[in-house]
Amino acid sequence: MDARTGGSSAYPLTNHSTARALVTMIDNPLDALPPAVFKEPVVFTRQMGNLKVYLSDPTLIHETLVKNADKLTKGDQVRRMLGPALGEGLLTADGQHWKWQRQSVASAFRHDKLLDLLPAMITAAEETKDRWLRQAGTPLDIGHEMMRTTFDIIVQTMLSGGHGIDVARVEKSISDYLDPSGWTFALSTIGAPDWVPFPGRSKARAAVTFLRSSLAAVIAARRRSGEENHDLVSMLLSASDPETGRTMTDDEIVDNLMTFITAGHETTALGLAWTFHLLALHPAEEEKVMEEIGRVTGGEPVRPDHVAKLTYLKQVFSEAMRLFPPAPIITRTATNAFTLDRYLIPAGTVFFIPIYAVHHRAELWPEPERFDPTRFDPEPARARHRYAYMPFGAGPRVCIGNAFALMEAVAVLAVLLQTYRLTDRGTAPPKPVMKVTLRPRPPLIMRLDRRAAQG
Ligand code: HEM
């Protein structure tokens, strides 16, 4: 027992073979989770002498991510995986540098501002709908299709347009960057130095160079034109730290544009792709959704005021994110010691919050593998612990785009489902594989058919 904190350092360590876990982690960090995280509230392991704590219990997650947020940083894992691409942007920064960036952009995500963005979301979905007219009857990669749609949405809403950014190359570059992320996850877990090479590293570096230089060109063009678009770029150009009065350098603005573009489209796209897959497997649910869309829109094209009324569709998307959370594991490192439950958590401890495991725990979710959107009916949702469901994280670092994503997802689903029926054409059930985000392997190939006109 530690006299200062009252916590014990006698952790019930779970034996977790480092060598085997590392090999698995390179391919899919989800498979390398200690199996106990699906049953136990907390799992302690020691890897290479360092204490690692896996939290699957909502109360302990609340204690850690919310109540002790000031004693945590994003840590080495996040810095190594995302730092080369996102620098010290909002997602990766810590302390005061994080705080002033969050304050600078917070107003862009207020509810009234988001409502102004809904027409652009619907337009992008309609463009996808029109593009698909030529593809009816053919198989398509729904993940790839959704990346295009959500990419259009993020650049329209946050950058006032694509500025000639090559979407296909951006998508490829993001994949090239994320592909070897299992290696960075594994190497930082064993504390290997940054210079250790791994397969895919030079491709990933080339991808980052392309992505960052495309965005630097957007900023340079904006500075030259002096245009005032009231978008994220303008906000970042005019932001100033209340403590120091300094403004952001171009490099810092690139960090944030990279952050918003990647965090803001890839996650939602995957949530949407998994939703289409689940609806194809559950025709009765699809029918309920179609009934709702028909009732709310009266068979007219989807309008901004319809979106908030599509409550069951939102539940369907929420349930898809329970089964397949787009950000399946988040990590933190303790900068100061604190007591959690009855344990002393020393500074340097690495926390893993396996959101995927929390969402699949039978104690929290009866029949956890069953797709059941009624879990998000108001009553069961109220009765559940708030942190039993956390696709957007928790505490001060909760996703800033959370309401944006929900609005966007419902709008895109409604527009596309109204016209098309998607059926699963994959030959094998897709496996969720973590490449920072949760991707299907093999990709979700679906067949597209036009629905008979709805009355
Ligand atoms: C379904 C879609 C989305 C999911 C599942 C998701 C998930 C998450 C999660 C779990 C975090 C917290 C990470 C952590 O605690 O380490 C996060 C943070 C963040 N997300 Fe999202 N996100 C989504 C959509 C978006 C969108 C649309 C945007 C922007 C328009 C966005 C921008 C961000 C940013 C900037 C952060 C960092 C916030 C901070 O640290 O202050 N996300 N997201």
Residues whose N, C-alpha, C, O or C-beta is under 5 A from the ligand:
A	BS01	HEM	L90 L91 R102 F260 A263 G264 T267 T268 G271 P326 A327 I330 T331 P391 F392 G393 P396 R397 V398 C399 I400 G401 F404 A405
